[in-house]
Amino acid sequence: MIENQLIDEMLLFLTYTDQTQGGLGQRGNPLLRVWYDLDENWHSALCQVFSRVYRYDFWYRANRVGVAETNREILKIADMYHPKYVIWPANTLDVTEDTLMALRKIGCIVVGRFFDDEHDFHNSSKWLIPSLDYCVTNVPKLVSQYESMGARCIPMPIEGHDDAIFQRLPHIPQRFDVSFVGVIYPERRNLLSALQELGVSVQVFDNNWGRSKLALNDLVRVINESRINLNLTSASRGLAIWQIKGRMFEVTQCGGFLLTECAPDIEHYFDIGREVICFDTPTEAAEKIRYYLLHPEERESIAARGCERACKDYTARVLFRDLFLQIEHDLQRRGRAMPGERPVGVNPLRKTAAEYHYQLAQLLLRTPTPLRNAWRESIELALANDPSHKKANLMLKTSGTWRYLEGPFGRLANVMDSIQKRAMRWISAHIPRRAMDR
């Protein structure tokens, strides 16, 4: 294929708007918090790869017609337009396994993009293999595990960012010596506190859920306004995992100077010391911050080389073009894998999905909108994933009135459990064991 020539096929892009912006707000399972505006970042890039792209924002639609109707709409669109490819962000549960498998059976090649396989592979990702034609993982070393389970897997560690958004802004004064943009969970708070104790002040923009999250344009502006952009690579779930973060590529695409905490495989993407600077400890970070603030020419040269590398190799357009060309070549070589049947039984992914749809049903009952009556379909989705979900079964049997009783009875159960535990501790401490054994 000629460089920059479009793939002459239709792609159905299952996307979501940023959950923290506008009127959508947080809903459902807190495990599904998303800080990444997939729609704004990927849509333009995909339109530069495919001749036709149908964009379907499933979060937007689910907030207006309900999750069950959203899945029906996806199948209607596929049946009407016959896209060759469907790409779906696999960190969401609104699009069901049944819908993904139905898309495969009507002839679509379904590509699932996994973002956090360091901690999601065993509890989530691997259970979706039967629903997908291709699994795209952010962890290259997991490719062999995917393939051993029958998947066709392609590594893509980088999320990809739109170079029309993430770019150098001319004539922007640098107001911040050091800035950090991200969610402040404990590991990060400890490191930032250590820097403060070492005399280094960091301008923090806390992208905490539902609070002061920066819009993309504001993020780009902060990067351009910072002499040093700090990137912290610890994972977000309290695990001792350090991972490649999208912020590395956002900063470098904008021409910012990147000082990043070390993580596995950074050297595969940048020349450390020439394009980005790394650190292992707060003391080392403080020393390098002081050094590069005093050496602006060296700092700007490193930033320029990092920008050149990121814009050449790591934009969303470049990454998606490479991804789908790999898939096209694989299809020419091996043909399509035939879709199978939906696996039976309850697994960790389905338990999570059941809880998500149950929580969504509760939220719908509390919301005075036309969607209020869609709670029953959400409960049915919960039970389709886990028929033994006790609260979902009770909610369905009581036509939703359990929602009003669950809070008080749940609190009463917790009080009784606490009383029982305290009583057993008192008995163990004050009554001799031989007396209890008689």
C-alpha positions as CSV (number, residue, x, y, z in Angstrom):
1,M,0.0,0.0,0.0
2,I,1.3,3.5,-0.9
3,E,2.3,5.7,2.0
4,N,-0.7,7.8,3.3
5,Q,-3.1,5.9,1.0
6,L,-6.4,5.2,2.9
7,I,-7.6,1.7,3.6
8,D,-10.6,1.5,1.3
9,E,-13.0,-0.1,3.8
10,M,-15.6,1.1,6.4
11,L,-14.7,1.1,10.1
12,L,-17.4,1.2,12.8
13,F,-15.7,3.1,15.7
14,L,-17.4,2.3,19.0
15,T,-16.3,5.3,21.0
16,Y,-17.0,7.2,24.2
17,T,-17.0,10.8,25.2
18,D,-15.1,11.8,28.4
19,Q,-17.2,10.7,31.3
20,T,-16.1,13.6,33.5
21,Q,-17.1,16.3,31.1
22,G,-20.4,17.9,30.3
23,G,-23.6,16.4,31.7
24,L,-22.8,12.7,31.5
25,G,-21.3,12.4,34.9
26,Q,-20.1,9.3,36.7
27,R,-22.4,6.3,36.8
28,G,-22.1,2.6,37.4
29,N,-19.2,0.6,38.7
30,P,-16.4,2.7,40.1
31,L,-13.9,0.3,38.4
32,L,-14.9,1.8,35.1
33,R,-13.6,5.3,35.8
34,V,-12.0,6.7,32.6
35,W,-9.9,9.8,32.3
36,Y,-9.1,9.5,28.6
37,D,-11.1,11.2,25.9
38,L,-11.1,8.4,23.4
39,D,-13.4,10.1,21.0
40,E,-11.4,13.4,20.7
41,N,-8.1,11.5,20.5
42,W,-8.9,8.7,18.0
43,H,-11.7,9.9,15.6
44,S,-9.6,12.2,13.5
45,A,-6.7,9.8,13.3
46,L,-9.0,6.9,12.2
47,C,-10.5,9.1,9.5
48,Q,-7.0,9.5,8.1
49,V,-6.6,5.7,7.9
50,F,-10.0,4.5,6.6
51,S,-11.9,5.9,3.6
52,R,-15.2,5.6,5.7
53,V,-15.6,5.8,9.5
54,Y,-19.0,5.5,11.2
55,R,-18.6,7.0,14.7
56,Y,-21.0,5.6,17.4
57,D,-20.7,7.1,20.9
58,F,-22.1,4.3,23.0
59,W,-21.8,6.2,26.3
60,Y,-23.7,9.1,24.9
61,R,-26.5,6.9,23.6
62,A,-26.6,4.7,26.7
63,N,-27.3,7.9,28.7
64,R,-30.3,8.6,26.5
65,V,-31.8,5.2,25.5
66,G,-30.3,2.8,27.9
67,V,-27.6,0.1,27.6
68,A,-29.8,-2.6,26.1
69,E,-31.2,-0.4,23.4
70,T,-27.6,0.9,22.7
71,N,-26.5,-2.7,22.0
72,R,-29.5,-3.2,19.6
73,E,-28.6,0.0,17.8
74,I,-25.0,-1.1,17.3
75,L,-26.2,-4.3,15.6
76,K,-28.7,-2.4,13.4
77,I,-25.9,-0.1,12.2
78,A,-23.6,-3.0,11.4
79,D,-26.5,-4.8,9.6
80,M,-27.2,-1.6,7.6
81,Y,-23.7,-0.5,6.6
82,H,-21.7,-3.8,6.7
83,P,-18.4,-2.3,8.1
84,K,-15.4,-4.6,7.5
85,Y,-13.9,-3.6,10.9
86,V,-15.3,-2.7,14.3
87,I,-12.9,-1.2,16.9
88,W,-14.0,-1.2,20.6
89,P,-12.2,0.0,23.8
90,A,-12.2,-3.1,25.9
91,N,-12.1,-1.2,29.2
92,T,-15.8,-0.7,29.2
93,L,-18.8,-3.0,29.9
94,D,-21.7,-1.2,28.1
95,V,-21.1,-3.2,24.9
96,T,-21.9,-6.8,25.8
97,E,-20.2,-10.1,24.9
98,D,-23.4,-11.1,23.0
99,T,-23.2,-8.0,20.9
100,L,-19.5,-8.5,20.1
101,M,-20.1,-12.1,19.1
102,A,-23.1,-11.1,17.0
103,L,-21.0,-8.6,15.1
104,R,-18.5,-11.3,14.3
105,K,-21.2,-13.6,13.1
106,I,-22.6,-11.1,10.6
107,G,-19.1,-10.7,9.1
108,C,-17.5,-7.8,11.0
109,I,-13.9,-8.2,12.1
110,V,-14.0,-7.0,15.8
111,V,-10.8,-5.5,17.3
112,G,-10.6,-5.0,21.0
113,R,-8.2,-2.5,22.4
114,F,-6.9,-3.3,25.9
115,F,-5.3,-0.5,27.9
116,D,-4.2,-2.0,31.3
117,D,-3.3,-5.6,30.8
118,E,-0.7,-5.4,33.6
119,H,-3.5,-5.9,36.1
120,D,-6.6,-6.7,33.9
121,F,-5.5,-9.7,31.8
122,H,-6.5,-12.5,34.3
123,N,-9.6,-10.9,35.6
124,S,-11.0,-9.3,32.4
125,S,-9.1,-9.4,29.1
126,K,-8.6,-13.1,28.6
127,W,-12.3,-13.8,29.1
128,L,-13.1,-11.6,26.1
129,I,-10.9,-13.6,23.6
130,P,-13.9,-15.6,22.2
131,S,-15.8,-12.3,21.5
132,L,-13.0,-10.8,19.4
133,D,-11.1,-11.4,16.1
134,Y,-8.1,-9.4,17.3
135,C,-6.9,-8.5,20.8
136,V,-4.6,-5.4,20.9
137,T,-2.7,-5.4,24.2
138,N,-0.6,-2.7,25.8
139,V,1.7,-5.4,27.3
140,P,3.9,-7.0,24.5
141,K,5.1,-9.9,26.8
142,L,1.4,-11.1,27.1
143,V,1.1,-11.8,23.4
144,S,2.2,-15.4,23.8
145,Q,-0.4,-15.9,26.6
146,Y,-3.1,-14.5,24.4
147,E,-2.1,-16.7,21.5
148,S,-1.8,-19.8,23.7
149,M,-5.5,-19.2,24.5
150,G,-6.5,-19.1,20.8
151,A,-6.4,-15.3,20.3
152,R,-4.9,-13.3,17.5
153,C,-3.0,-10.7,19.4
154,I,-1.0,-7.6,18.3
155,P,1.0,-5.5,20.8
156,M,0.3,-1.8,20.9
157,P,1.8,-0.4,24.1
158,I,1.0,3.3,23.2
159,E,-2.5,4.7,23.3
160,G,-2.0,7.1,20.4
161,H,-2.7,10.9,20.5
162,D,-4.1,13.2,17.8
163,D,-1.3,15.4,16.5
164,A,-3.8,18.1,15.6
165,I,-4.5,18.5,19.4
166,F,-1.1,17.6,21.0
167,Q,1.3,20.0,19.4
168,R,3.7,22.8,20.3
169,L,1.9,26.2,20.8
170,P,3.9,29.1,19.5
171,H,4.6,32.2,21.7
172,I,3.3,30.6,24.9
173,P,5.3,31.9,28.0
174,Q,6.5,29.2,30.4
175,R,4.8,30.0,33.7
176,F,5.7,26.8,35.6
177,D,9.1,25.5,36.5
178,V,7.8,21.9,37.1
179,S,4.2,20.6,36.6
180,F,2.5,17.3,37.1
181,V,-0.9,16.4,35.6
182,G,-2.6,13.2,36.8
183,V,-4.6,11.4,39.5
184,I,-3.0,11.7,43.0
185,Y,-3.2,8.3,44.5
186,P,-1.0,7.3,47.5
187,E,2.2,6.3,45.7
188,R,2.2,9.6,43.8
189,R,1.3,11.7,46.8
190,N,4.3,10.2,48.7
191,L,6.7,11.0,45.8
192,L,5.4,14.6,45.4
193,S,5.6,15.1,49.2
194,A,9.2,13.8,49.1
195,L,10.1,16.3,46.4
196,Q,8.5,19.1,48.5
197,E,10.7,18.1,51.5
198,L,13.7,18.3,49.2
199,G,12.8,21.9,48.3
200,V,11.3,21.2,44.9
201,S,7.9,22.8,44.3
202,V,5.7,21.1,41.7
203,Q,2.6,22.7,40.2
204,V,0.0,19.9,40.5
205,F,-3.1,19.6,38.4
206,D,-5.0,16.7,40.1
207,N,-7.1,14.9,37.5
208,N,-9.1,13.3,40.3
209,W,-12.4,11.7,39.4
210,G,-15.2,14.3,38.8
211,R,-13.1,17.2,40.2
212,S,-10.6,19.4,38.5
213,K,-9.9,17.3,35.4
214,L,-8.2,19.3,32.6
215,A,-9.9,19.3,29.2
216,L,-7.5,18.3,26.5
217,N,-6.9,21.8,25.2
218,D,-6.0,22.9,28.8
219,L,-3.7,19.9,29.2
220,V,-1.8,20.9,26.0
221,R,-1.5,24.5,27.3
222,V,-0.1,23.3,30.7
223,I,2.5,21.2,28.9
224,N,3.6,24.1,26.8
225,E,3.7,26.4,29.8
226,S,6.0,24.1,31.8
227,R,9.7,24.1,31.7
228,I,9.8,20.6,33.1
229,N,6.9,18.1,32.8
230,L,6.9,15.4,35.5
231,N,5.5,12.0,34.6
232,L,4.9,9.3,37.3
233,T,4.5,5.7,36.1
234,S,3.0,3.8,39.1
235,A,-0.2,2.0,38.3
236,S,-3.4,3.3,39.7
237,R,-4.7,0.3,41.8
238,G,-2.2,0.1,44.7
239,L,-0.1,-2.5,42.9
240,A,3.7,-2.5,42.7
241,I,3.5,-2.0,38.9
242,W,5.2,0.7,36.9
243,Q,4.0,1.1,33.3
244,I,4.4,3.1,30.2
245,K,2.0,6.1,30.5
246,G,0.3,8.0,27.7
247,R,1.5,11.2,29.3
248,M,5.0,10.5,28.0
249,F,3.8,10.8,24.4
250,E,1.5,13.7,25.1
251,V,4.3,15.8,26.5
252,T,6.8,14.9,23.8
253,Q,4.3,15.5,21.0
254,C,3.8,19.0,22.4
255,G,7.5,19.7,22.5
256,G,7.7,19.6,26.3
257,F,10.7,18.5,28.3
258,L,9.8,15.1,29.9
259,L,11.3,14.0,33.2
260,T,9.8,10.6,33.8
261,E,9.9,8.0,36.6
262,C,11.5,4.8,35.3
263,A,9.3,2.0,33.9
264,P,10.0,-1.1,32.0
265,D,10.7,-0.7,28.2
266,I,10.9,3.1,28.1
267,E,14.2,2.6,26.2
268,H,12.3,0.9,23.4
269,Y,10.5,4.2,22.6
270,F,12.9,6.9,23.4
271,D,16.7,7.4,23.7
272,I,17.1,8.1,27.4
273,G,19.3,11.0,28.0
274,R,18.9,12.4,24.5
275,E,15.1,12.5,24.0
276,V,13.7,12.1,27.6
277,I,15.2,12.1,31.1
278,C,14.4,9.4,33.7
279,F,14.8,9.1,37.4
280,D,14.5,6.3,40.0
281,T,14.2,8.1,43.4
282,P,12.8,11.4,44.6
283,T,16.4,12.5,45.4
284,E,17.5,11.8,41.8
285,A,14.4,13.7,40.5
286,A,15.2,16.7,42.6
287,E,18.8,16.8,41.4
288,K,17.8,16.6,37.8
289,I,15.1,19.2,38.2
290,R,17.6,21.6,39.6
291,Y,20.1,20.8,36.9
292,Y,17.8,21.2,33.9
293,L,16.3,24.4,35.3
294,L,19.8,25.9,35.3
295,H,20.6,24.6,31.8
296,P,17.8,25.8,29.5
297,E,19.6,25.2,26.2
298,E,20.3,21.6,27.1
299,R,16.8,21.1,28.3
300,E,15.3,22.6,25.1
301,S,17.6,20.4,22.9
302,I,16.4,17.2,24.6
303,A,12.7,18.4,24.3
304,A,13.2,19.1,20.6
305,R,14.6,15.6,19.9
306,G,11.8,14.0,22.0
307,C,9.2,15.9,20.0
308,E,10.8,14.9,16.7
309,R,10.7,11.2,17.7
310,A,7.1,11.3,19.0
311,C,5.7,13.1,16.0
312,K,7.4,10.7,13.6
313,D,6.6,7.4,15.3
314,Y,3.9,7.7,17.9
315,T,0.9,9.7,16.8
316,A,-2.5,8.0,16.7
317,R,-2.6,8.2,12.9
318,V,0.8,6.4,12.6
319,L,-0.1,3.8,15.2
320,F,-3.5,2.9,13.8
321,R,-2.2,2.8,10.2
322,D,0.5,0.3,11.3
323,L,-2.1,-1.7,13.4
324,F,-4.6,-2.2,10.6
325,L,-2.0,-2.9,8.0
326,Q,-0.7,-5.7,10.2
327,I,-4.3,-7.0,10.5
328,E,-4.8,-6.7,6.7
329,H,-1.6,-8.7,6.1
330,D,-2.6,-11.3,8.6
331,L,-6.0,-11.7,7.0
332,Q,-4.4,-12.2,3.6
333,R,-2.1,-14.8,5.0
334,R,-4.4,-16.8,7.3
335,G,-8.0,-15.7,6.5
336,R,-10.5,-15.0,9.3
337,A,-10.9,-17.0,12.4
338,M,-14.4,-18.4,12.6
339,P,-16.5,-17.1,15.5
340,G,-17.5,-19.7,18.1
341,E,-20.2,-19.8,20.7
342,R,-20.5,-17.7,23.9
343,P,-18.7,-19.5,26.7
344,V,-20.9,-20.8,29.5
345,G,-20.6,-20.2,33.2
346,V,-19.7,-17.2,35.4
347,N,-16.1,-15.8,35.3
348,P,-14.5,-12.8,37.0
349,L,-15.3,-10.5,34.0
350,R,-19.0,-11.5,34.2
351,K,-19.2,-10.9,37.9
352,T,-17.8,-7.4,37.3
353,A,-20.3,-6.9,34.5
354,A,-23.2,-8.1,36.7
355,E,-22.3,-5.7,39.5
356,Y,-21.9,-2.8,37.0
357,H,-25.4,-3.4,35.4
358,Y,-26.9,-3.8,38.9
359,Q,-25.5,-0.5,40.1
360,L,-26.6,1.1,36.9
361,A,-30.2,-0.2,37.5
362,Q,-30.1,1.4,41.0
363,L,-29.0,4.7,39.5
364,L,-31.7,4.6,36.9
365,L,-34.4,4.2,39.6
366,R,-33.0,7.2,41.4
367,T,-33.0,9.4,38.3
368,P,-36.2,11.2,37.4
369,T,-35.7,10.9,33.6
370,P,-37.4,8.9,30.8
371,L,-34.6,6.4,31.3
372,R,-35.9,5.5,34.8
373,N,-38.0,2.6,33.3
374,A,-34.9,1.1,31.7
375,W,-33.7,-0.3,35.1
376,R,-35.4,-3.6,34.4
377,E,-33.3,-4.2,31.3
378,S,-30.1,-3.4,33.2
379,I,-31.1,-6.0,35.9
380,E,-31.7,-8.5,33.2
381,L,-28.2,-7.8,31.8
382,A,-26.8,-8.2,35.3
383,L,-28.5,-11.6,35.7
384,A,-27.4,-12.7,32.1
385,N,-23.8,-12.3,33.4
386,D,-24.3,-13.8,36.8
387,P,-27.6,-15.5,37.5
388,S,-26.7,-15.9,41.2
389,H,-26.3,-12.2,41.8
390,K,-28.5,-12.0,45.0
391,K,-29.3,-8.3,45.0
392,A,-30.2,-8.3,41.3
393,N,-32.5,-11.2,41.8
394,L,-34.2,-9.5,44.7
395,M,-34.5,-6.2,42.9
396,L,-36.2,-8.0,40.0
397,K,-38.6,-9.9,42.2
398,T,-39.6,-6.8,44.2
399,S,-40.0,-4.7,41.0
400,G,-37.3,-2.4,42.3
401,T,-38.6,-1.7,45.8
402,W,-35.6,-3.5,47.2
403,R,-33.6,-0.3,46.3
404,Y,-35.4,1.6,49.1
405,L,-34.8,-1.1,51.7
406,E,-31.2,-2.1,50.8
407,G,-29.6,0.9,52.5
408,P,-31.3,0.6,55.9
409,F,-31.1,-3.2,56.0
410,G,-27.5,-3.2,54.8
411,R,-26.5,-0.9,57.6
412,L,-28.4,-3.0,60.2
413,A,-26.6,-6.1,59.0
414,N,-23.3,-4.4,59.4
415,V,-24.2,-3.3,62.9
416,M,-25.3,-6.8,63.9
417,D,-22.1,-8.3,62.4
418,S,-20.0,-5.8,64.4
419,I,-21.8,-6.7,67.6
420,Q,-21.3,-10.4,67.1
421,K,-17.5,-9.9,66.4
422,R,-17.1,-7.8,69.6
423,A,-19.0,-10.3,71.7
424,M,-16.8,-13.2,70.4
425,R,-13.7,-11.2,71.2
426,W,-15.0,-10.5,74.8
427,I,-15.8,-14.1,75.4
428,S,-12.4,-15.2,74.2
429,A,-10.7,-12.7,76.5
430,H,-12.8,-13.3,79.7
431,I,-13.9,-17.0,79.7
432,P,-11.4,-19.7,80.0
433,R,-11.2,-22.0,77.0
434,R,-11.9,-25.1,79.1
435,A,-15.2,-23.5,80.3
436,M,-16.2,-22.8,76.7
437,D,-15.3,-26.4,75.6
438,R,-17.6,-28.0,78.3
